[in-house]
Structure formats: C-alpha cells, structure tokens
Amino acid sequence: MKSVVCTKLGEPSLLEIKEIDKPSVTEEDVLIKVEAAGVNFPDALLVQGKYQIVLDPPFTPGNEVCGVIEDKGANVEIPIGSKVIGLPPVGGFAEYVALNKNLVIPVNNDFDPLAGASLPINYGTTYYALKRRANANNGETLLVLGASGGIGTASIQLAQVMGLKTICAVGSDDKEEYVKSLGADEVVRYDQVDLKETVKSLTGGKGVDIVMDPVGGEVSEQALRATAFNGRHLVIGFANGEIPKISLNLTLVKGVSIVGVWWGRWTNTSPKETAEDFVELVSFVNDNKLNITPKNIYTLEETSLALDNFLNRKNIGKTVIKF
C-alpha cells in the first residue's frame, strides 16, 4: 500500500511516498480502507518535531480518516463493510490504517467520506470547546480569531447550530468572502481596523461572551480586552507561531476566564463524553444542520504541499486528502 512516511524530522518537503506492507490487526483492531484523511496544522508541526508530542522517525502522520472496514479482530462487533470515522494516533496518510475498535465511529454507508474525514479534530475540538469548556448559551456572542481556518470555519457553523452570534476576524479579501459564505454574522478585518475597538463597537460596548483563539500572537490580548464581563477566552493553539504573554490583571478587572482546550487529551480521559459529542455531531450532519464541505482536496502525493500551506498560512477552510 502507499503511505506518506516521515523518514527524518524537518520541512514537509522531506516527506516520502513509500510502498509499505498493509498493517495487520489484533483481536481488538479494525483495518480501514481509507477513502479520505483530514489534514491539520498539528500534522505540519509533528513532521518538524515541533508538536507537544515528538515522535522518532520513521512514522506516517495523520490522525483522522473516513473509510470502510476491510478486516477486523475477533473481539470487534462492527461488521466488515461498515463505513466509519477513525481517529488513529498516527498513520492516517495511508491507503490502509489499523486502529483499536474504540477509536472508530460508525456512520451511515452514504455518509460523505470527505465530511467524515473533516469532522473529528476541527469539529470535535470546537464542539468540546463551546459546549464543555465555555458552557456556551443560546444568544451569546462568539469572536472567532483566524475565522477562515479549520477551527474557525467549524466555529462559524457550530455557532449557528448552537444559537450563537459570530464576529469573525480575518486578514484578507478572500478570507472575508469565504467566512461570509459560511454565514458569519459580522466580519472584522484585523489587517485594517483595531480589533478591540471594532468588536466593542459591534457589541454596543459590552464585548463578546466567548473568544475562540487558535491563533495566538498579539491578537490574543486584543481579543481578551474585547471580552465582556464573565467572558471566556478559549485557547486552542498558536497558528501565529507566537505564544502570547497575557497580563493577568485583565482577568481580574474583567472577570474573564482564560480556558485551555486540549481536546486530544480530553478524549483519552473522557471516552464516554467524547462518544456522546460524536453522536451529536454526526446527527447534526445527518439532520442537515451541519454541512461539512472541505475547501482544499489533495491527493496523497500532494501531502507535502498541503502541510506547507498550513505553515505559510495559505489555507482557507478544511483540508483533506482524497484516495
């Protein structure tokens, strides 16, 4: 089978496409024939050795897939031929991946594999952040930083499902056009205007209830200053490359909570709640409340380009590899 292999840590251009053996399964595993694999910013960090977890090469990156079960172990009840979403720790950028039965989510056989491969990380993280970390309530206002990215677009769409008003911060014309097409209520061009003052103006001086922050850098403090009393600032990541140093007096005078969101670790410690969230997310798709359509579709051979576009902040919307 074909697989993307990181043979040494460094730029995505160092990745190789190799023919390797199809993985075998244990009694607790399933073997998935991958139809699509989601690509995320952490994948680009992982192959460089810059992620929270550093792996020794060789390894195959990728940890969200959608496909069909081709083989299974004796202790697996899901039938062969079932379509599933899978969350492999690594190995997703390959034609086949084996993973534990507890890391798969069965879906209808007509479930779009591109949507399935897009759903776990971006929508799982965002839903966990809004539902469980921010305790978001219908009618609240959400400021989305980096609104045209994977977390940003998931935030816009899930905000609509959850009854939140969105103020979306972007830095270019094409990104503004894209978030408007997803239903953003307000758009702030933080390359043209002062983020804090504009957000305050859009909220009648109150500020926003929740900030979704996968960006970091100097905009994080501006966003924190634009929150309402008892606001929640959700820290998702640092796509900007700079980890901000926040003045803690802001949390005191504004009554703001800075809330860390590490979805991956939470899924390991709270499998029951994770399963509940996925049931709800899949139902949103099946009930046409959530339309997940990736904007960037690459072949396996274009994986390096896909990861480079994350590092260069060229990606708009969700990215997937289609097999």
VEXDREN-2710 file (C-alpha; in Angstrom, 1 decimal):
% VEXDREN-2710
k/r/px/py/pz
1/MET/0.0/0.0/0.0
2/LYS/1.0/3.6/-0.5
3/SER/1.8/5.7/2.6
4/VAL/3.3/9.1/3.4
5/VAL/6.4/8.4/5.6
6/CYS/8.4/10.9/7.7
7/THR/11.9/9.5/7.5
8/LYS/13.5/12.4/9.2
9/LEU/12.1/15.5/11.1
10/GLY/12.1/18.7/9.1
11/GLU/10.1/20.6/6.5
12/PRO/7.1/18.8/4.9
13/SER/9.1/18.6/1.6
14/LEU/11.2/15.9/3.2
15/LEU/8.2/13.5/3.4
16/GLU/8.3/10.5/1.1
17/ILE/5.6/8.3/-0.6
18/LYS/6.5/4.7/0.1
19/GLU/5.1/1.3/-0.7
20/ILE/4.8/-0.5/2.7
21/ASP/3.0/-3.6/4.0
22/LYS/-0.6/-3.4/4.8
23/PRO/-1.0/-3.3/8.6
24/SER/-2.2/-6.4/10.4
25/VAL/-4.9/-6.4/13.1
26/THR/-5.1/-7.7/16.6
27/GLU/-8.2/-9.1/18.3
28/GLU/-9.2/-5.5/19.3
29/ASP/-8.5/-3.8/16.0
30/VAL/-10.1/-2.9/12.7
31/LEU/-8.4/-2.4/9.4
32/ILE/-9.8/0.6/7.5
33/LYS/-9.5/1.1/3.7
34/VAL/-9.1/4.9/3.8
35/GLU/-11.3/6.9/1.5
36/ALA/-10.3/10.4/2.8
37/ALA/-7.9/11.7/5.5
38/GLY/-8.1/15.0/7.3
39/VAL/-5.1/17.3/7.3
40/ASN/-4.4/19.7/10.2
41/PHE/-1.9/22.2/11.4
42/PRO/-0.5/19.9/14.1
43/ASP/0.4/17.4/11.3
44/ALA/2.8/20.1/9.9
45/LEU/4.2/20.6/13.4
46/LEU/4.6/16.9/14.0
47/VAL/6.8/16.2/11.0
48/GLN/9.0/19.1/12.1
49/GLY/9.3/17.8/15.6
50/LYS/7.6/20.9/16.9
51/TYR/4.4/19.5/18.3
52/GLN/3.7/18.9/22.0
53/ILE/4.5/15.2/21.3
54/VAL/7.7/14.4/19.4
55/LEU/7.9/11.1/17.5
56/ASP/11.0/9.4/16.3
57/PRO/11.0/8.7/12.5
58/PRO/10.0/6.8/10.6
59/PHE/6.3/7.3/11.1
60/THR/3.2/8.1/9.0
61/PRO/1.4/11.3/10.1
62/GLY/-2.4/11.8/10.0
63/ASN/-5.0/11.1/12.7
64/GLU/-8.4/11.5/11.2
65/VAL/-9.8/9.3/8.5
66/CYS/-13.0/8.0/7.0
67/GLY/-13.3/4.7/5.2
68/VAL/-14.6/1.2/5.2
69/ILE/-13.7/-1.7/7.5
70/GLU/-11.9/-4.3/5.4
71/ASP/-10.8/-6.6/8.2
72/LYS/-11.3/-6.9/12.0
73/GLY/-10.2/-8.8/15.0
74/ALA/-12.2/-11.5/16.8
75/ASN/-13.4/-9.1/19.6
76/VAL/-14.8/-6.5/17.2
77/GLU/-18.5/-6.3/16.8
78/ILE/-18.7/-3.8/13.9
79/PRO/-19.3/-5.7/10.7
80/ILE/-16.8/-5.8/7.8
81/GLY/-18.0/-3.4/5.1
82/SER/-19.2/-0.8/7.6
83/LYS/-18.3/2.9/7.0
84/VAL/-16.5/4.5/9.9
85/ILE/-14.7/7.6/11.0
86/GLY/-11.4/6.7/12.6
87/LEU/-9.0/8.5/15.0
88/PRO/-5.7/6.8/14.6
89/PRO/-2.9/8.2/16.9
90/VAL/-0.8/8.3/13.7
91/GLY/-0.8/6.6/10.3
92/GLY/-3.8/8.3/8.7
93/PHE/-2.0/9.4/5.5
94/ALA/-2.0/5.9/4.0
95/GLU/-4.3/3.7/1.9
96/TYR/-5.0/1.5/4.9
97/VAL/-4.8/2.1/8.7
98/ALA/-5.3/-0.3/11.6
99/LEU/-6.6/1.0/14.9
100/ASN/-8.3/0.0/18.1
101/LYS/-12.1/-0.6/17.9
102/ASN/-12.7/2.1/20.5
103/LEU/-11.2/4.8/18.1
104/VAL/-13.8/4.4/15.4
105/ILE/-17.3/5.9/15.0
106/PRO/-19.8/4.1/12.8
107/VAL/-21.7/6.2/10.3
108/ASN/-24.2/5.5/7.6
109/ASN/-22.8/4.0/4.4
110/ASP/-23.9/7.0/2.4
111/PHE/-22.0/9.4/4.8
112/ASP/-19.7/11.6/2.7
113/PRO/-16.2/10.4/3.4
114/LEU/-14.8/14.0/2.8
115/ALA/-17.2/15.2/5.6
116/GLY/-16.2/12.2/7.7
117/ALA/-12.5/13.0/7.4
118/SER/-13.2/16.6/8.2
119/LEU/-15.3/16.1/11.3
120/PRO/-13.2/14.7/14.1
121/ILE/-10.5/17.2/15.0
122/ASN/-11.8/20.6/13.9
123/TYR/-15.5/20.0/14.8
124/GLY/-14.7/17.7/17.7
125/THR/-12.3/20.3/19.2
126/THR/-14.7/23.2/18.5
127/TYR/-17.8/21.5/19.9
128/TYR/-15.9/20.4/23.1
129/ALA/-14.6/24.0/23.5
130/LEU/-18.0/25.6/23.1
131/LYS/-20.1/23.0/24.8
132/ARG/-18.0/21.8/27.7
133/ARG/-15.2/24.4/28.2
134/ALA/-17.2/27.6/27.6
135/ASN/-20.7/26.3/28.5
136/ALA/-22.0/28.4/25.6
137/ASN/-25.6/29.5/25.9
138/ASN/-28.0/30.3/23.1
139/GLY/-27.9/34.1/22.3
140/GLU/-24.3/34.6/23.3
141/THR/-21.7/36.3/21.1
142/LEU/-18.6/34.5/19.8
143/LEU/-15.5/36.2/18.5
144/VAL/-13.6/33.8/16.1
145/LEU/-10.0/34.5/15.5
146/GLY/-8.5/33.0/12.3
147/ALA/-12.0/32.5/11.2
148/SER/-11.2/31.2/7.8
149/GLY/-9.1/28.3/9.1
150/GLY/-10.3/24.8/10.0
151/ILE/-11.2/25.6/13.6
152/GLY/-12.6/29.0/12.5
153/THR/-15.0/27.5/9.9
154/ALA/-16.1/24.8/12.3
155/SER/-16.8/27.6/14.9
156/ILE/-18.9/29.5/12.5
157/GLN/-21.0/26.5/11.6
158/LEU/-21.4/25.1/15.1
159/ALA/-22.3/28.6/16.4
160/GLN/-25.3/28.5/14.1
161/VAL/-26.3/25.1/15.4
162/MET/-25.9/26.3/19.0
163/GLY/-27.6/29.7/18.5
164/LEU/-24.5/31.9/18.9
165/LYS/-23.9/35.2/17.1
166/THR/-20.4/35.2/15.4
167/ILE/-18.0/38.0/14.9
168/CYS/-15.3/36.7/12.6
169/ALA/-11.8/38.1/12.4
170/VAL/-9.9/37.6/9.1
171/GLY/-7.0/39.3/7.3
172/SER/-7.7/39.3/3.6
173/ASP/-10.4/39.8/1.0
174/ASP/-10.6/36.1/0.0
175/LYS/-10.9/35.0/3.7
176/GLU/-13.6/37.6/4.3
177/GLU/-15.5/36.3/1.3
178/TYR/-15.2/32.7/2.5
179/VAL/-16.4/33.3/6.0
180/LYS/-19.4/35.3/4.7
181/SER/-20.3/32.4/2.5
182/LEU/-20.4/30.2/5.7
183/GLY/-22.9/32.6/7.4
184/ALA/-20.7/34.8/9.5
185/ASP/-22.9/37.4/11.2
186/GLU/-20.1/40.1/11.4
187/VAL/-16.6/40.3/9.9
188/VAL/-13.7/42.2/11.3
189/ARG/-10.7/42.9/9.1
190/TYR/-7.9/43.0/11.7
191/ASP/-5.5/43.9/9.0
192/GLN/-7.4/47.2/8.5
193/VAL/-9.0/48.1/11.8
194/ASP/-8.4/47.9/15.6
195/LEU/-9.8/44.6/16.7
196/LYS/-10.6/45.6/20.3
197/GLU/-12.4/48.8/19.4
198/THR/-14.3/47.3/16.5
199/VAL/-15.5/44.4/18.5
200/LYS/-16.6/46.7/21.3
201/SER/-18.5/48.8/18.8
202/LEU/-20.2/45.8/17.3
203/THR/-21.4/44.7/20.7
204/GLY/-22.6/48.0/21.9
205/GLY/-19.7/48.5/24.2
206/LYS/-20.3/45.2/26.1
207/GLY/-17.7/43.0/24.5
208/VAL/-18.1/39.4/23.4
209/ASP/-19.0/36.5/25.7
210/ILE/-16.6/33.9/24.2
211/VAL/-13.4/34.1/22.2
212/MET/-12.3/31.2/20.0
213/ASP/-8.5/31.6/19.7
214/PRO/-6.5/29.1/17.6
215/VAL/-4.1/32.0/16.5
216/GLY/-2.1/33.4/19.5
217/GLY/0.3/36.3/19.0
218/GLU/-0.7/39.9/19.7
219/VAL/-4.3/39.5/18.6
220/SER/-4.9/37.3/21.7
221/GLU/-4.6/40.2/24.1
222/GLN/-6.6/42.4/21.9
223/ALA/-9.4/39.8/21.9
224/LEU/-9.1/39.3/25.6
225/ARG/-9.6/43.1/26.1
226/ALA/-12.7/42.9/23.9
227/THR/-14.5/40.4/26.1
228/ALA/-17.5/41.1/28.2
229/PHE/-17.5/40.7/32.0
230/ASN/-17.5/37.0/32.8
231/GLY/-16.3/36.3/29.3
232/ARG/-14.4/33.1/28.4
233/HIS/-11.3/33.1/26.2
234/LEU/-10.7/29.7/24.7
235/VAL/-7.0/28.9/24.0
236/ILE/-6.9/26.4/21.1
237/GLY/-3.4/26.8/19.6
238/PHE/-0.8/29.2/18.3
239/ALA/-1.0/29.2/14.5
240/ASN/0.7/32.6/14.5
241/GLY/3.8/30.9/15.9
242/GLU/4.0/33.2/18.9
243/ILE/2.7/32.3/22.4
244/PRO/1.3/35.5/23.9
245/LYS/2.2/36.7/27.4
246/ILE/-1.0/38.0/28.9
247/SER/-1.2/40.5/31.7
248/LEU/-3.2/38.6/34.4
249/ASN/-4.7/41.8/35.8
250/LEU/-7.0/41.7/32.8
251/THR/-8.6/38.6/34.2
252/LEU/-9.2/40.3/37.5
253/VAL/-10.7/43.6/36.3
254/LYS/-12.8/42.0/33.6
255/GLY/-13.8/38.8/35.4
256/VAL/-12.6/36.8/32.4
257/SER/-11.7/33.1/32.3
258/ILE/-8.8/32.0/30.1
259/VAL/-9.6/28.4/29.3
260/GLY/-7.3/25.9/27.8
261/VAL/-8.7/23.5/25.2
262/TRP/-6.7/20.3/24.7
263/TRP/-9.3/18.1/23.0
264/GLY/-6.9/15.2/22.2
265/ARG/-6.0/14.7/25.9
266/TRP/-9.7/15.0/27.0
267/THR/-10.7/12.3/24.5
268/ASN/-8.3/9.9/26.3
269/THR/-9.6/10.8/29.8
270/SER/-13.3/11.1/29.0
271/PRO/-14.2/8.4/26.4
272/LYS/-17.9/8.3/27.3
273/GLU/-18.4/12.1/26.9
274/THR/-16.3/12.0/23.7
275/ALA/-18.7/9.4/22.3
276/GLU/-21.7/11.5/23.3
277/ASP/-20.3/14.5/21.5
278/PHE/-19.6/12.5/18.3
279/VAL/-23.1/11.1/18.3
280/GLU/-24.4/14.6/18.4
281/LEU/-22.0/15.9/15.7
282/VAL/-22.9/13.0/13.3
283/SER/-26.6/13.7/14.0
284/PHE/-26.1/17.3/13.1
285/VAL/-24.8/16.2/9.7
286/ASN/-27.5/13.6/9.1
287/ASP/-30.2/16.1/10.0
288/ASN/-28.7/18.7/7.6
289/LYS/-28.0/21.1/10.4
290/LEU/-24.3/21.0/9.7
291/ASN/-22.9/21.0/6.1
292/ILE/-19.2/20.0/6.2
293/THR/-17.6/20.6/2.8
294/PRO/-13.8/20.8/2.8
295/LYS/-12.4/23.6/0.6
296/ASN/-9.0/22.0/-0.1
297/ILE/-8.8/18.5/-1.5
298/TYR/-5.4/17.0/-2.3
299/THR/-4.0/13.7/-3.5
300/LEU/-1.7/11.6/-1.3
301/GLU/1.2/12.7/-3.5
302/GLU/0.4/16.4/-2.7
303/THR/0.6/15.9/1.1
304/SER/3.8/18.0/1.4
305/LEU/2.1/20.9/-0.4
306/ALA/-1.0/20.7/1.9
307/LEU/1.2/20.8/5.0
308/ASP/3.3/23.7/3.6
309/ASN/0.2/25.7/3.0
310/PHE/-0.6/25.4/6.7
311/LEU/2.9/26.6/7.7
312/ASN/2.6/29.5/5.2
313/ARG/-1.0/30.4/6.4
314/LYS/-2.3/30.0/2.9
315/ASN/-5.1/27.5/3.8
316/ILE/-8.7/28.6/3.8
317/GLY/-11.2/26.2/5.2
318/LYS/-10.7/22.5/5.8
319/THR/-8.1/20.4/4.1
320/VAL/-8.4/16.7/3.2
321/ILE/-6.5/14.0/1.2
322/LYS/-8.8/12.1/-1.0
323/PHE/-7.9/8.5/-2.0
END
